[in-house]
Amino acid sequence: MVPHEEIARELNRLAACYPALRFGTDTGWDRKTLRWVPERIDGLAPGLHTAITTDLDELRAALDADVRLGHWLTREAALRALL
């Protein structure tokens, strides 16, 4: 099981990198498996809306792919678009 401090640190890191999403966790049916759950704050905006995965690397890959598609999930990408 992942320590709560580590989970909180990772959620804060993800929120800082992808400000258009709110991040949370959930447990699987076995009550042991940690699932990462990002949701787009503006549900009507284009791009990834919700994801549920137990694999943090898979989650990062999906979020990065959404950024590459131009859905401006990252603070840096949003700032670049405004320039």
C-alpha positions in Angstrom: 0.0 0.0 0.0 1.3 3.5 -0.9 1.8 5.9 2.1 -0.7 8.7 2.4 2.1 11.3 2.3 3.4 9.9 -1.0 -0.1 10.0 -2.5 -0.7 13.6 -1.4 2.7 14.6 -2.8 1.9 13.0 -6.2 -1.6 14.5 -6.4 -0.1 18.0 -5.7 2.6 17.4 -8.4 -0.1 16.3 -11.0 -2.3 19.3 -10.1 0.6 21.7 -10.6 1.5 20.2 -14.0 -2.1 19.9 -15.3 -4.1 22.8 -13.8 -7.2 22.0 -16.1 -7.8 18.8 -14.1 -8.7 17.9 -10.6 -7.1 14.8 -9.3 -8.2 12.3 -6.7 -7.8 8.6 -5.8 -10.2 5.8 -5.3 -9.9 2.2 -4.3 -10.7 -0.9 -6.4 -13.3 -3.5 -5.6 -10.7 -5.3 -3.4 -10.4 -2.1 -1.2 -6.6 -2.4 -1.6 -5.8 -1.3 -5.2 -5.2 2.5 -5.5 -6.7 4.1 -8.6 -5.8 7.5 -9.9 -8.8 9.6 -11.1 -8.3 12.9 -12.9 -11.3 14.8 -14.1 -11.4 17.9 -16.3 -12.6 20.9 -14.3 -14.5 22.3 -17.3 -16.3 19.2 -18.4 -17.3 20.9 -21.7 -13.8 21.7 -22.8 -12.3 19.5 -25.5 -9.8 16.7 -24.6 -9.5 14.1 -22.0 -12.4 14.4 -19.5 -11.9 11.5 -17.0 -9.5 8.7 -16.6 -9.3 5.8 -14.1 -6.1 3.8 -13.9 -3.9 2.1 -11.3 -0.8 2.8 -13.3 0.7 6.3 -12.7 3.0 6.0 -15.8 -0.1 5.2 -17.9 -1.8 8.2 -16.5 1.1 10.5 -17.3 1.3 9.1 -20.8 -2.4 9.8 -21.4 -2.1 13.3 -20.0 1.0 14.1 -22.1 -0.8 12.7 -25.2 -3.7 15.1 -24.6 -1.2 18.0 -24.3 0.3 17.0 -27.6 -3.1 17.1 -29.2 -3.3 20.7 -28.2 -5.8 20.5 -25.4 -3.6 22.8 -23.2 -3.6 20.8 -20.0 -0.3 22.2 -18.8 0.3 25.7 -17.4 3.4 26.1 -19.6 1.3 25.2 -22.8 -1.4 27.6 -21.8 1.1 30.4 -21.3 2.8 29.7 -24.6 -0.6 29.8 -26.4 -1.3 33.3 -25.0 2.0 34.7 -26.3 
